[in-house]
Amino acid sequence: MAIADQETPAPWLLLIFKLPVKQASGRVEIWRKLKRYGALAMPTSGYVLPNTLANQERFEWLAAAIRKYKGQVSVVQAQSIGDLPSRKLTQLFTEARSRDYEPILKELRNAKRSSHQLSRIRKRFQEVVEIDFFNSPLRSRVEALLGRVDAANKVPDTDDQQLRTKKKYLSRTWITRPRPGIDRVSSAWLIRRFIDQNSKFAFGTNSQRPSNGIPFDMFGPQGFGHRGDDCTFETLRKQFGIRDHSVATIAEIIHDADLADEKFGRVEGIGLDRVLIGWAQQGMPDEELLRRGIELIEGLYQSISEAGRKQ
C-alpha cells in the first residue's frame, strides 16, 4: 500500500480494524454498514472506498463505532492498495455494483408492477446508485426500463397543456439525486435557460424532498425522468415544447452519452461525461458539480448555435 504525501490527493480510503471476539453483534453492525456504503473487502485486510468527503465521513463514523466496541481501527488515505492499481480497483467497484443491479433488472422484467412493488424496486435502485461511484453500465439499463414503466402508466399531455402548465414551474426548487452526471447537469441547464431562469436546485432523495419541490431524474413516478427510451433531458424538452434546433442536437448528444446505446451516433457528450465523472471522483461538492456542468452545456450550446449560424 502506497501512503499518500501531503501534495498528492490520495484516490482511496482504507479502513483497517480489529474487534474483540466477544463483540459479535458489533461486528455484524459494522459489516452491514460497510455493505451499505459499498466498501470493497480486500483479500489481505481492510475495506476500501474512493476518497471523497462523504466516504471520509462514513469511515470516520465507523471508526467511532469500532472504538465504542473497544476495537482498534485506522483510516488511511492511500495511492494504491497492495498490488492493485487504481484501474483494477475501479473495475472491482464497477463489477460489484453491476452485481447489485442484476437482480433489480431481473425483478423489473418479471415484475407484476404493482405500485408497492415498483416503489420497493426504486428504493433499492436508489440505494445502489448512491454507492455506484464509477457508473456501472447496467445502471442506464435499469433507468431506461424504469422509464418505460413510468411511460406506460402516464397519460401524455397535449402541446397546449404543456405550454399552459409551464407557469406552474416558475420560481420553484428542482430536486435531484446527489452526484449529478451528464443527464442531470444538462437537464438543470435546460430548466434554467428555457423553463425558469430563476429556478433553484437542491439534492436529496425521494423521501427527503420537500412537498413543493419538483423532482427530476429521481427514479419515481412524480416529476420528470426517463420515459420510454428518452433520458431526462429529452423528457423535459418534449414536455415543455422546446423546439430550439441546437437543443434538439444537444438532446441527441446527451441521450447517447447517458444511455450509451448509440441511438444517434453522437460521441460529443462522452468527453463531457468523463469530465463530470472525474470531478465527482475528486470529491467535488454537488453544487459545484452542477454549476460547472451547466457551464459545460452552455459552452456546447453556444458552439452548436454558432456553427448553425455559419451554415
N, C-alpha and C positions, 0 to 999 in steps of 0.2 A: 504494500500500500504506500503510495507516494503522498506525503503530507503537503498541504498547500503552503506556499510562502505568503507573506502579507500583501504582495503586489499582484499576485495572480489569483483571481476568483476561482475557488475550487468548485467543480461541477457536481460533486457528490457529497452526501452526508452519510456517515456510518455510525450506527448505534450498536455499541457493544455492552452487554450487561450479563450479570450473573445474579440469580435469586437463590435464597436459601431453599433447601429441599422441602422444608415444611410449608413453603408458600405456594402450594399447588393452585389455589384459587387465584392468587395474584398473577401466577404465570399464565393462566388461561385468559385473564383480563388483558394482560399486555399483548398476548398473541392475537386476540381478537382486534385490539386497536391497531396493531401492525398490519393485519389483513385489511382492515377498513381503510387505512391510509395508503394501501397499495405498495407497501415496502417489500423489497425482494430479500429473501433469506440467502446469505452467502454460504457456499459449501464449507468454508473454514469456520467462520464465526461472524456474528453480527447481521444487521439488516441495513439495507441501502435505500435511500431516496434521492431524487435530484435535489440539488441545493437551491431551494427557494425560501423566501421568508415564511411562507405558510408551512413548509415542511420543517423548517427550523423550529417553529412554534410547536409542531406536533411532536418532534423528538424531544424537545425540552419538557413538554408536558409528560411524556412517557418517562423521562429520566427522573422527574419529580415523583412520579408514582412508584417507580422502582426503588428509589431511596426510601419512600414511605414503607415499603415492604422489607426494609433492611437489606436491600441488594446493593451491588456495585455496578456502576454504569459510567460510560463515557460517550460523548457525542463528538465525533471527529469530522472535520472537513477534509476531503481528500481529492487529489487529482486523478487517482485511479485506485482500484480495489484489487489487490493481489495481482494476478497476471491477466486480468480482464481489462481490455482497453475500453474507453468510453463508448466507442461504436458498438462493441459487443454488449455492454450494459444496457445501452439504449434499445438494442434488439431484444434483449431479455424482457425489458419492461413492456415493449410493444407486444411481444408474444403472450405475456401474462394477461394483458388487457384483452387481447383477441380471444383468449380462453374464457374471459368473463363475458364477452359479447356473444359468443357462440350459443349458449343456452337461451339468451334473450332473443336472438334471431329465430331459433327453433320454436320457442314458445309463441312468438308473434305469428309465425307461419301457420302454426297449428291451433292458434287461439280461437275460441268461440267469440272473443272480442266483446265480452260484456264490459260495462263501464268500470266495474270493480276490478276485473282482470287487467284491463288496459291501464288503469291507474296504478296498479301494483307493478306492472311491467315498466311503465315510465319512471316510477320511483327508483326501481333497481337500475334502470339505464342511466338516470341522472347520477346515481352513486358511482357507477363505473366511469362516467365521463369526468367526474371530478378528480379521479386519480389516473386518467388517461393522459399522462404527461407528454407523450410523443405521438399522439394522434394515430391510433391503430386504424388500418384501412377498413376494418369491419365496422367502425363507428358510423361512417357515412351510409353504409348499407342499412343499419338499424334506423338511422334518421330518415332515410328515404322510405322505408317500409312504414314507419310511424306516420310519415306524411301522407302516404296513400290511404292509411286507415282513417286519418282525420278528414281527408278529402272525400272519402266515401260517406262520411257521416255529416258533412256540412253542405248546406244549401247555398250555392254561389249567389252573390249579389249582382244586380244588373249594373251597367255603367252609370246610369242616373243615380242609383242608390250609392254607388261608390263615391261619387262627387258630393252628394248631399251629406254623407256621413263624415266627410273629411273634417268638418268643423268640430266634430266630437273629439278629435285627436289633437286639438291645438292647446298649447301651454300645458302639456301633460308630461309625466315622467315615464320613460320607457325602461322596462326591466329585462335584463338578460342574464345569462349564466356567467360566472367568473371565467377569466382567461379567454377573452374574445379572440376568435380566429377570423379567417378571411370573410366568411359569410356574415358574421355579426358586425364586424367593423364596417363593411361595405353597406350593410343594412342601416347602421347608425348614420353613415354619411347620407344615404338616400333619404332617411327620415328628416334630417336636419336641413338638407338642401331643397327638397321638393315637397315635404309634407308640413313641417313646422320648424322654422329657423330658431324658435325659442325652446325647442324640446330639450329635456334633461334626461340623463341616463344614469341608471343605478344597476348594481349587481346583486344577485341573490338566487334563491331557489323558489319554486312554486309555493312552497309552504311559508316562505319568508316575505314574499312580495306584498306590498300594501294593496288594499282593496281597490284603490283608484289607479294603480299602476298598470301600464299596458305591457304585457309580456311579448317578447319576440325571441324566436329560436329557443324556446323553453321546453320543447317536447311535451306540450299539453294541448288540449283542445281549444283553450282560450288564446286570444291574441293572434299573432302571426308567426308562422313557422314553415317547415317543409310541408308541401301539399302535392300529392301525386309525385311526379318526377321533378318538381320545382324546388329549388333551395329557397331560403327565407327571402333573399333579395328579390328573386323572381316573383314570389308571392306578394310582396309589398308593391312591387312595380305594377302588377296586374290589378291588385285590389284598389289602388289609388289612381288607376288610369294614367300612369306616367308614360308619355309617348315620345319623349326625347330620344333621338336616334343614338346619341352617344350612350345614354343609359341602357338602351337595348343591347348595344355592343358589350357594355360592362356586365350586363346580366349573363351573357354567354360566357364571358371570361370567369366570372365568379362561380357559375354553375360547374364548369369543368374543373376549376381549382378545388372546389369544395367537395363535389361528388366523385371526382376522378373517374368519370365514365366516358370521357372523350366525346360527348354528345355533339359538341360544336367544333371540335378540333382546335380549341383555343389553348395556347400554352402561356399566354402573358401573365396569368394570375399565379402560376406555380412559384415564380420567384418572389412575388409579394407574400404568398402564403409561407414560404420558408423564412422570410424576414420576420414575420409575425411570430412564428414558432420559435425562432432564435431569441427574440426579445423576451418571450414568455419564459423560456428556459433560463434566462438570466435573472429571473425573479422580478421583472418589471411590474409595478402595480397595475391593476386592471384599468384604472382611469388613464394612466399614461399609455398603456397599450391601445386603448380606444382612441385617444387623441392622436397618437402617431398614425394609427391605422386610417383614421378619417383623412389625415393629411396625405397619406399614400394614395387613397382612392381619388381624392380631389386632384392630385397631380395626374393620375391616369385619365380622369375625365377631361382635364384641360388638354392633355396631349391628343386624345382621340378627337375632341371637338376641333382643335386647331388643324389636325390632319384632314378632317371633313371639310373645313372652310377652304382649304387649298386645292381641293379636288374640283 
